[in-house]
Amino acid sequence: MKATRNLVLILGAILLLTPGLYAGDSFSKVGTSGAQFLKLGVGARYTALGDAAVAAVSDGYAMYFNPAALGALDKSHLEFTNIQWIDGVNLNYFSFAKPTGFGSIGVSVTALSSGDIEVTTTEQPNGTGEYYSASSYAIAAGYARRLTDFFSVGVNAKYITEKISEERASGIAFDFGTLLYTGYKSLRIGMSISNLGPEMSFTGPELNFNYNPAPNNESYDPAQGVLSVDSYDLPLMFRIGVAYDIQYSEDTRMTLVLETRDPTDNEQQGAIGTELALGETFFLRGGWKFNCAEENLTLGGGINLAVWEATDLALNYAWADFGRLSSVHRFSLGFRF
């Protein structure tokens, strides 16, 4: 009970330090950045915890939430997540992380695809019969090192590209993270900053056009022009959170997590979550997101199985409520070896 009271005091202090979590900003920043697929969240385990993972991530998904957590891995991790997003959008995520004698390394690939979208115009608002597609990709490489028994640091470098019809935008971004083991029981504090990089802008053949400044003057030849396209920022995200394990018995553990997030293109947000582990084999999870337009409740579960002598299989599922936009399902598959 004393440990629980101490944890409540710590979580309360963090909430007091983040008053903007419950009060809207005077100016909404929604829609001020692109590459939104980088914010969708991966890993069914962490989705079920409300994405409150910066201090709790302990597998290959550290490549997404906090690269410093790679430094704590004692096995290789191979992860895959499939997300059936809203309105037929599909996102797949793959990562591989491996501890070495000089730290831990990892790679990840994020791929989003829209499927076919019908072309519409002002003259034909119901569709022209032609179709186009949109896709986005991010390829990342990461490195982390545990500098002491209590502190880890990590960094990712990633190449990002987005394509809409024949137009494409590409750029480079970085993620940085730290993970502190406080020394008080299992309490740990994580911080990360994601998608730090220059602006991106679209280029492509469909932006080209022919321009005739004097169509009634035969002495003028049409000139080729290019439509000007504004550049856009990447969705920079700062996270800080805590995680704490309560060991009720040898076979029963509960993990409590809390996280606040400060995106550059939205108001400050946060999440709380809890995971109940039975024998480190069966898992039940739940979470709640604060100050999100449509998202709030998240639920999920998972199972860990020994499939070979030194290899474990992790299967996880998460359901997230999106209010008026229905719900989103995530499925994750992972191997530890």
Phi, psi and omega in degrees: 000322178298317179298321180295318179297319179297319179296318179300320178297319179295313180296322178297321178297320179296319180295322178294332180279354182233062182297335181292352182295332185246357181243126181292147176287156178290338180231122179279133182261008183299134177086011182265005176217162179251200181050046185294343179297340179289350182253004188289338180083135181228163181085107183299327179301316186279330172299317179295339177267015181076020184064019177276076193237356188298331178255350186254342186298134187219027182211202183294344178287357170302333177302333181265312190271318184197099184300339179297332181292344174301329183294343181265359183288139175245002176223164171282145182231129175241119187235148174215134177230137172243132181237120173271093188278182185292142173060040173082003178285137183238134178231133176238142181227135178229139175213151173224130180227144185215128173284143178229181180288348181240023183124194179242145179238158180202158174224153178211155176226129175243128183226122178243138178223146185261340192079185182283135178238129182285137177286132175235153177226173178295329179280331180232072184294342180268002177119146180260352185093352176262158184226154173220173179222164177230144179210155180217143181221148172220128178242123187234149171231135186228160178215139178217153179216138175272103186290323175223182176294346186245351191217131177233149175229154180204160181213144172241147167238134184218148176257129185240136175217141176232143180226131174233113186057244181258004182262144185221146174228140182220155179188176180242142178218165181228150172238141177230145180209158173224151178221122183247124171268110193291339186092347175270101182049236183258008186295129175225152183235128180240146175221144177206154171232129188240149172065043177273112183187174181286170178293157175239157177212153183273141171224156179164167186294334182285354175271352179279146177207160176262135184232128177242108184292341181219079185298340180268359180251111185291346180281349178266134172259142178302141177254148178274132178233169179231127178296136178279131181239129179293143173281164181222152179281155169280155183281080180298134183224130174249132180234143169217136183199172179230155175220145184212131179260134173246116183264101182285325178205181181299330184250001184232121180230143172236131177248130177250135181228148175216141183210142169244147183227140180234089178279149180285345184245025178196178176284165178296140184229172179199174181200152171232154179202164178215146179231127175256121181248130178247107180065019185052029179240315180247141187223137171238138186221153175206154180205169178215132178259140180252142172064031173256143188302313183237336185277145171206279187284136173228143181219157178179181179199174181196172179215139174248132183230142173274113184258332173225178186303318182237022183232130177248146177249131177244124177242127183224149178225145177219144175239133181233129179279130178242027174057238182295344180263019178071226185218165182232138180248140176231139176234133181232143178230134182214149175237140174239124185209000000 
